[in-house]
Amino acid sequence: MKIYLFIIFCIITIFSFVSCNLFSTRNPEEPNTGGTIVEPPSTPEILISNLIKSFQKKNAENYISCLSYSGRIDNSQFEFIPSAEANSRYSSIFSLWDISSEHRAFISLASCFTVGNSPQVIFSHEVYDRSIPDSIIFVADYYLTAAHGKSNIPTIFSGRVQMTISKNAMGLLRIKRWIDTSKENDTIQNTWSILKAQFNN
């Protein structure tokens, strides 16, 4: 009787390991394309906060809504100006860059991260210039890390952004123009533009 119980216990244990896929490799996490922005971007501070959160949560819909009035990828009014070194290396890519390019690069990057892992971006020395009529200029240094697992692509990026923020008919804000530049004497040679170009496929 004890032998039968022992055999049954062994069978149940083996079945449990197999059914749980305990030894299988983890697949990359699917990009989050759903959901809505938690807080409507009624101020530039909220808009930038939404941009950071959507980037770090890999939420494509929220990310695009920070750049477009409607949140749709067919909006052609968004303008991205890459850093000088990125533009010289990827001029053919950036000459045609638009909101669809942003969406494509974001989805491609987000799909490389496993569950529980995400890119991180930190802004520092932020300035909100409200002296221009109908627009707000956001300027900040940034430090970005992206452990995407691609051996031929850098994982650390640094530079400075200048974003022109404008208001739509509903009074909500979005980033209309994004200028990326490198910082003088920065030991980190790669800017955000390099990351975008590498994942624009």
N, C-alpha and C positions, 0 to 999 in steps of 0.2 A: 504493500500500500504506500509506504514511504517513497519507494522508487517512482511510482506513478505520479505522486504529488511533486516530486523533484523535477520530473520530465515536463509536467504541465507548467511549473514555475519557469523553467528555462525557455519554453516556447513562448510564453507571455512576455518575458523580458526581451527576447530577440525581436518579437513582433513590435514592441514599443519603440525600440531603437530605430527600426526600419521605417515605421510609419511616421515618425517625427522628423525624418531626414536630418538626424543629428549630425551626420558627418558630411553633408553636402555643403558646397561653397555658397556664399551669399551672393545674390544677384544685385546689380546696381539698383538704386531706388529710382522709381519713375518720377520725373519732374512733376511738381504740383501745379496743375494748370487751372485749378478751380478756386473757389472761394472769393470773398470780397475784401476790400481794404477795411480794416477794423475801424479806422477813424477817417471821415471825409477830409480831404486835404484843403482845409479852409485857411491855413497859414503855411508859410514856407517851411517852418520848423516841422510841422506835421507831415508835409510832403516828403521832406528828406528822411524823416523817421520811417515813413512808409517804404521809401526806396531801399533803405538799409534792411528793414525787416523782410521785405519781399525777396531781396537778393539772398539773404541768409537762410530763409525758409524755402528757397528754390521755387517760389510761386510766380510762374510766368505771367499769369493774368494780372496780378497785382503790380508786377514790375512794369509791364507795358502801360498800364493805366497811369503810372507816374510820368510817362513820357508823351502820352497821347490824350487829347481831349476825351475821346470816346473809349479808349482802352482797346481799340481794334488795331490790328496790325496793318491795315490798309491806309492809315493816316500818313500823309506824305509831308506834313509840316515840321516834323522833328528833324533836327540837324545835329550831327555828331562830327566834331573836328578832332581827329586823332593827334597824338603827340608827334613831333617832327620825325623822330627816329622810326616810329611805327609807320608813318605815312611813307617814308622812303623805302621801307621794306615791303610794305603791302599796299602800294599806291593803287593797284588795280582793284583791290577789295574795297578800299575806303572811297574811291571815286564814285562808287555806286551805293554807298552805305545809306540805309534808311531805316524806318521802324521795323520793317520785315527782317532786315539784317540783325537788328538788336534781338528780335524775338528768336530767330534761328540760332544765334550764338548763345543766348541764354539757355534755351532748351538743350542744346548740345553739351554745354558745360554742366548743367544740372543733372543730366542723365548719367554723368560719370561718378557721382557720389553714391556710396552705399548708405543704407538706412542708418540714421543717427549721425551721419557725417555731412558737413555743409561748408560752403565758402564763408569767409568772414571779411567784413570791411569796417574799418574805423576811420571816421573823419576827425580831423583836429584843426585847430586855429580857424574855426569857422567864422565867416563874416557874411552878414546879410545886408547888402547895399540896397536901400530903398529910395535912393535919390533919383532914379530914372523913372519917368512917368510910365504907367501901365506895365511895368516889369520890376522884378526883384532879381538882383544878381547874387548868387550864392557862390562863395569862394572858400575852398578848404583844401588842406593837405589830406592825403589818404594813405592808408596802409592796408593792403589786401592779401589774404592768404587763401589758397585754393588747392587743397590736397586731392586733386582729381585723379591721380594714379597714372597719368600719362608721362612716361619717362622722358620724352623729348620736348616737353613743354614746361616752362618755369612754374613754380608754385607760389612765389612771393612777388608782389608788385607794389610799386610806390609812385606817387606823383602828386599832382595838384589838379583839381577840377575847378572850372568856372561854368556855372549853370545859369542860364537865363530862364527865370520862372515867370510864366504868364497865367492869366486868369481866363476861364471860359465864361460863357453866357450865364451859367449857373453859379458863378462866383467861386468855383473850385480851381485849384492850381495844378499846373503840370509843368514839366521841364521841356521847354521848347528848343533850347540850344545847349549843347554840352561840349565844352572845350577841355581836352585832356592835355596836360603838359608834364614834362619831367621836372624834377626839382634840381637846382644847381648843387653840385657836389654831393649828390645822393649816391650812397654806396650800392643801392638797389637800382639796377640798370633798366628793369622792365616796368613799363607803365600798364595801366588798365587797357589801353588800346591794343597792346600786344596780346593780352588774354582774349580780347574780343575777336581779333583777327585769327588767332589760332583755332578758335572754336566755331568760326563761321563756315560750316560745311554742311 
